[in-house]
Amino acid sequence: MRKGKRVIPGFGLTFGITIAMLSILILIPLASVLVYAFRLSPKEFWETVTTPAVLYAFGTSILCSLIAAIINSVFGVILAWVLVRYNFPGKRILDGLIELPFALPTAVAGITLSKMYSTTGEIGEPLSKLGIRISYTHIGLTIALIFIGIPFVVRAIQPVLEKLDSQYEEASFILGGNRRQTFFKVILPELRPSLITGFGLAFARGIGEYGSVIYISGNSQKEHTQVVSYVIMQKLNYMDYSGATSIALILLIVSFLLLLLINIVQVKQSRRTNNV
């Protein structure tokens, strides 16, 4: 059977360029992490990644990222709903501001947030008078992670809402469903795959975040506000490349598992959509 002529020629060349770029930018750097990490014996590797400072850093990063991703999932749905379902003055500006955490250097965001929420800041000062400290605590760390994670959820849900046929909602109302039943039984099931995708991306980004959290967290080992990325940077400053790459390898495995879960959800959603 004669193969059909390809619309775009040069598959061999373009495929080779793709593999080369992936190797240079992704595969080789990731392989170097494995090489440096495996220079340690299994015992040394285990002792490095299970020291109290590293375990507390992993706990802080995972817990704060999880809380931030959950909050972003709730408010991301609300933001996407407002941007898709309503027209109001300044809508385009608000829609553009959602992308601000992507465009803004994370270090700038971290400095700005730490100043605003400090005991002398515009928001932190009145809160400190009530006995609530934000900067240099887990609360401030979570706020920074909410800031950098919210676009992932909004941009994951927004296209689905735009394509969602309003006839589903009309049918629900005709059958006697109220607004709450319509949202939770008709709309939310359609949003669930994209919501899980946005949640996973925000969670993965938060675990490995450095720039926006390095200032507002305070990096206190005593108060357990150190994050994993800071511990890795600290070991690099001490020229402990094997220790840094060992921790980075664990972080890489966690991120890979999250991305794998996201891809599985997307594949299942694609099959579900094609079968409808």
Buried (B, 14 or more C-beta within 10 A) or exposed (E): EEEEEEEEEEEEEEEEEEEEEEEEEEEEEBEEBEEBBBEBEEEEBEBBBEEEEBEBBBEBBBBBBBBBBBBBBEBBBEBBBBBBEEEEEEEEEEBEEBEEBEEBEBEEBBBBBBBBBBEEBEBBEEBBEEEEBBBBBBBBBBBBBBBBBBBBBBBBBBEBBEEBEEEEBEEBEEEEBEEEEBBEEBBEEBBEBBBBBBBBBBBBBBBBBBBBBBBBBBBEBEBBBBBBBBBBBBBBEEEBBBBBBBBBBBBBEBBEEBEEBBEEBBEEBEEEEEEE
